[in-house]
Amino acid sequence: MKIPVLRRALMATAIATSLVSGTMIAAPAQAQFGGIVYDPSNYAQNVLTAARTLQQINNQIQQIQNQATSLINEARNLASLPVSTIQTLQQQVDQTRQLLNQAQRIAYDVTDVQQVFNGRYKGAALTGGQAQMVANANARWQDSVGAFEDAMKVQAGIVGNLGATRSSITTLVGASQSATGTLQAAQAGNQLLALQTQQLADLTAAIAAQGRAQSIEAARNAATEAEGRERFRRFRTRN
């Protein structure tokens, strides 16, 4: 009777399978090892929490590093330029001013110019006595000589400043190129502008001194011509 035997075997296999499946479904998601209960779901949750906490810490560290970098950059931007040529520029300007203030005979002063011209270059100075006319002509010649000498002194002083100016340019350009922040770069730029202003001041002084000399010489020539006409008039009157 093979069929009943086969049927009983199939039934036994089905029952065993159902028992095993039921056991697997009913088994709790926990395991006990040496008295310690292991919960896989709780362990996974703890690992996830730890990972999130570590990420937050890393984010905070990155923020602190960014803030530190920002503070370092701000410190560089606020750092002052370690070199300064202002004192040298001021000394050069003062030297040029002193040369101008040493002007001989006719100063760079409106009142003084007016008084000198009234006394030696026009009016009665050209129509006085012979001795007075000669004295005025000699004074005017001295005015011209002194003015040209003054102009040459100013020009020599300005040329003498070129060496210090070149050194200042080299220093400031180097400081500008190696500036660590915006403040240092701006200060280097400001000093370069001050240097340019000093050079313009020297150029103005040279032009003024040269123009003064030429103006005095032109006035002397005009006065000499006026005196010549006066002398010719007197010569014709006597004859």
C-alpha positions in Angstrom: 0.0 0.0 0.0 2.4 2.7 -1.2 -0.2 5.4 -1.7 -1.2 5.8 2.0 2.5 5.7 3.0 3.3 8.5 0.5 0.2 10.5 1.7 1.3 10.2 5.3 4.8 11.4 4.4 3.5 14.5 2.6 1.2 15.3 5.5 4.1 15.0 8.0 6.3 17.3 5.8 3.5 20.0 5.6 3.0 19.9 9.4 6.8 20.3 10.0 6.9 23.2 7.6 4.0 25.0 9.3 5.6 24.5 12.7 8.9 25.9 11.5 7.2 28.9 9.9 5.2 29.6 12.9 8.2 29.5 15.1 10.1 32.0 12.8 7.2 34.4 12.8 6.6 34.3 16.5 10.2 34.7 17.4 10.9 38.1 19.0 13.4 40.6 17.4 15.7 40.1 20.3 18.4 37.8 21.2 20.1 37.0 24.5 23.8 36.3 24.7 25.2 35.5 28.1 22.5 37.4 29.9 22.7 40.5 27.6 19.7 41.3 25.6 20.6 42.4 22.0 18.0 44.5 20.2 19.0 45.0 16.5 16.4 47.8 15.9 17.6 49.8 19.0 21.2 49.3 18.0 20.5 50.6 14.5 18.7 53.7 15.9 21.7 54.4 18.2 24.1 54.1 15.3 22.1 56.5 13.3 21.8 59.0 16.2 25.6 58.9 16.7 26.2 59.5 13.0 23.9 62.5 13.0 25.6 63.9 16.1 29.0 63.5 14.5 27.8 65.3 11.4 26.6 68.2 13.5 30.0 68.4 15.3 31.8 68.4 11.9 29.5 71.2 10.7 30.2 73.2 13.8 34.0 72.7 13.4 33.7 73.9 9.8 31.8 77.0 10.9 34.4 77.8 13.5 37.2 77.4 10.9 35.3 79.7 8.5 34.9 82.3 11.2 38.6 82.1 12.1 39.5 82.5 8.5 37.2 85.5 8.3 38.8 87.1 11.4 42.3 86.5 10.0 41.3 88.2 6.7 39.7 91.1 8.6 42.9 91.5 10.6 45.0 91.6 7.4 42.6 94.1 5.9 43.0 96.3 9.0 46.8 95.9 9.2 48.7 99.2 8.7 51.4 99.6 6.0 54.7 98.9 7.7 56.5 101.6 5.7 55.9 105.3 5.3 57.5 107.9 3.0 55.4 110.8 4.3 58.2 112.4 6.3 60.5 112.3 3.3 57.9 113.9 1.1 57.3 116.6 3.7 61.0 117.3 3.9 61.2 117.7 0.1 58.2 120.1 0.1 59.7 122.1 2.9 63.1 122.3 1.1 61.4 123.6 -2.1 59.4 126.2 0.0 62.6 127.4 1.7 64.2 127.9 -1.7 61.2 130.0 -2.8 61.2 132.0 0.4 64.9 132.8 -0.2 64.0 134.8 -3.3 66.3 137.7 -3.7 65.2 141.4 -4.0 61.6 140.7 -5.2 59.8 138.2 -3.0 56.8 136.1 -3.9 54.5 138.6 -2.4 51.9 140.8 -4.2 52.5 143.8 -2.0 56.3 143.6 -2.3 56.1 143.2 -6.1 53.8 146.3 -6.3 56.2 148.4 -4.3 59.3 147.4 -6.2 57.7 148.0 -9.6 56.4 151.4 -8.5 59.9 152.3 -7.3 62.1 151.0 -10.1 60.1 150.0 -13.2 57.6 152.7 -14.0 56.5 156.3 -13.4 59.0 158.6 -11.8 61.7 155.9 -11.7 62.0 156.3 -15.5 61.8 160.1 -15.7 63.9 161.2 -12.7 67.4 162.7 -12.6 70.3 161.1 -14.5 71.9 159.7 -11.4 68.5 158.3 -10.2 67.9 156.7 -13.6 71.3 155.0 -13.6 70.7 153.8 -10.1 67.3 152.4 -11.0 68.7 150.7 -14.1 71.4 149.0 -12.0 68.8 147.9 -9.4 66.7 146.4 -12.2 69.7 144.5 -13.6 70.3 143.1 -10.1 66.7 142.1 -9.9 67.0 140.1 -13.1 70.3 138.5 -12.1 68.9 137.5 -8.7 65.7 136.1 -10.2 67.6 133.9 -12.6 69.8 132.7 -9.8 66.8 131.9 -7.7 65.2 129.9 -10.5 68.4 127.9 -11.0 68.5 127.2 -7.2 64.9 125.9 -7.3 65.7 123.8 -10.3 68.8 122.3 -8.6 66.8 121.5 -5.5 64.1 119.7 -7.5 66.7 117.7 -9.4 68.3 116.8 -6.0 64.9 115.5 -4.9 64.8 113.0 -7.8 67.0 110.4 -6.0 64.8 110.4 -2.9 61.7 110.3 -5.1 62.9 107.3 -7.0 63.7 105.5 -3.7 60.2 106.3 -2.4 58.6 105.0 -5.5 60.5 101.7 -5.3 59.6 101.3 -1.6 55.9 102.1 -2.1 55.4 99.9 -5.2 57.1 97.0 -3.4 54.8 97.6 -0.4 51.8 97.8 -2.6 52.6 94.5 -4.3 53.2 92.7 -1.0 50.2 94.2 0.8 48.4 91.6 2.9 45.1 93.5 3.1 43.0 96.2 1.6 44.1 98.8 4.2 47.8 98.3 3.4 47.1 98.5 -0.4 45.0 101.7 0.1 47.7 103.3 2.3 50.4 102.4 -0.3 48.2 104.0 -3.0 47.6 107.1 -0.9 51.4 107.5 -0.4 51.9 107.1 -4.1 49.4 109.9 -4.7 51.1 112.0 -2.1 54.4 111.4 -3.9 52.8 112.5 -7.2 51.4 115.6 -5.5 54.9 116.4 -4.2 56.3 116.1 -7.7 53.6 118.4 -9.0 54.4 120.9 -6.3 58.1 120.8 -7.3 57.1 121.3 -11.0 54.9 124.2 -10.0 57.7 125.8 -8.0 60.1 125.4 -11.0 57.7 126.9 -13.4 56.9 129.8 -10.9 60.6 130.5 -10.4 61.4 130.4 -14.1 58.3 132.5 -14.9 59.3 135.1 -12.2 62.8 135.4 -13.7 61.4 135.9 -17.2 58.8 138.4 -16.1 61.4 140.5 -14.2 63.7 140.4 -17.3 60.9 141.4 -19.5 60.0 144.3 -17.2 63.7 145.4 -17.1 63.8 145.4 -20.9 60.6 147.5 -21.0 62.0 149.9 -18.4 65.2 150.2 -20.3 63.4 151.1 -23.5 61.3 153.7 -21.6 64.5 155.2 -20.2 66.0 155.2 -23.6 63.1 157.2 -25.0 63.3 159.6 -22.1 67.0 160.2 -22.7 66.4 160.7 -26.4 63.6 163.2 -25.6 65.9 165.1 -23.3 68.7 165.1 -25.9 66.4 166.5 -28.5 65.1 169.1 -26.0 68.6 170.3 -25.2 69.4 170.6 -28.9 
